């Protein structure tokens, strides 16, 4: 893993821990790093892949603007439940990443 990728990983983790990213958004951003991290950190990012997979049907970020307002209202409930569900796993991962990096 290159130094720039390590820095990017730590920035994402720090952004979540400091409240600049919500849990699901952080998990989606962290998941692509799974195959790059050292073995002792891989278990954490495997959990982020699971979170991303379980929430891939929820509109995030700019994609939300393309959803019809009536549909988006229903999806907002799902979005909020997913954020609560993902938060402990994402927090554990981000704390481990910041500590290890």
C-alpha positions in Angstrom: 0.0 0.0 0.0 1.5 3.3 -1.0 2.0 6.2 1.4 -0.6 8.3 -0.4 -3.2 5.5 -0.1 -2.4 5.2 3.7 -2.9 8.9 4.1 -6.2 8.7 2.2 -7.4 5.9 4.4 -6.5 7.8 7.5 -8.2 10.9 6.3 -11.5 9.0 5.7 -11.3 7.4 9.1 -10.5 10.8 10.8 -13.3 12.5 8.9 -15.8 10.0 10.2 -14.5 10.2 13.8 -14.6 14.0 13.7 -18.2 14.0 12.3 -17.5 15.0 8.7 -18.7 11.7 7.3 -21.8 9.7 8.3 -21.3 6.0 9.0 -22.6 4.5 5.7 -20.7 7.1 3.6 -17.5 6.3 5.5 -18.0 2.6 5.0 -18.5 3.0 1.3 -15.3 5.2 1.1 -13.3 2.7 3.2 -14.4 -0.6 1.5 -12.2 -0.2 -1.6 -9.1 -0.3 0.6 -9.8 -3.9 1.8 -7.4 -5.7 -0.5 -4.6 -3.1 0.1 -4.3 -3.0 3.9 -1.9 -5.1 6.0 -3.5 -8.4 7.2 -4.0 -7.2 10.8 -6.3 -4.4 9.5 -8.2 -6.4 6.8 -10.8 -7.7 9.2 -12.0 -4.2 9.9 -12.3 -3.3 6.2 -14.1 -6.6 5.5 -16.8 -5.3 7.8 -16.9 -2.0 5.7 -17.4 -4.1 2.5 -20.3 -5.8 4.3 -21.8 -2.4 5.3 -21.4 -1.1 1.8 -23.0 -4.2 0.3 -26.0 -4.1 2.7 -26.7 -0.5 2.0 -25.9 -0.2 -1.7 -29.5 0.4 -2.6 -29.7 3.5 -0.4 -29.2 6.8 -2.2 -26.2 8.7 -0.7 -24.8 12.1 -1.4 -25.5 13.6 -4.8 -27.5 10.6 -6.0 -30.3 11.6 -3.6 -31.1 14.6 -5.8 -32.1 12.2 -8.6 -34.7 10.3 -6.6 -38.4 11.4 -6.7 -39.3 13.3 -3.5 -42.0 10.7 -2.6 -39.6 7.8 -3.0 -36.8 9.7 -1.2 -39.1 10.2 1.9 -39.4 6.4 2.2 -35.7 5.9 1.5 -34.8 8.5 4.2 -36.2 6.1 6.9 -34.1 3.3 5.5 -31.1 5.6 5.3 -31.5 6.7 8.9 -31.8 3.1 10.1 -28.8 2.1 8.2 -26.7 4.9 9.7 -27.6 3.8 13.2 -26.9 0.1 12.4 -23.6 0.8 10.8 -22.2 3.4 13.3 -20.6 1.0 15.8 -18.9 -1.1 13.1 -17.6 2.0 11.3 -16.5 3.6 14.6 -14.5 0.5 15.6 -12.9 0.3 12.1 -12.0 4.0 12.0 -10.5 4.0 15.5 -8.4 0.9 14.6 -7.3 2.6 11.3 -6.3 5.9 13.1 -4.5 4.0 15.8 -2.6 1.7 13.5 -1.7 4.3 10.9 
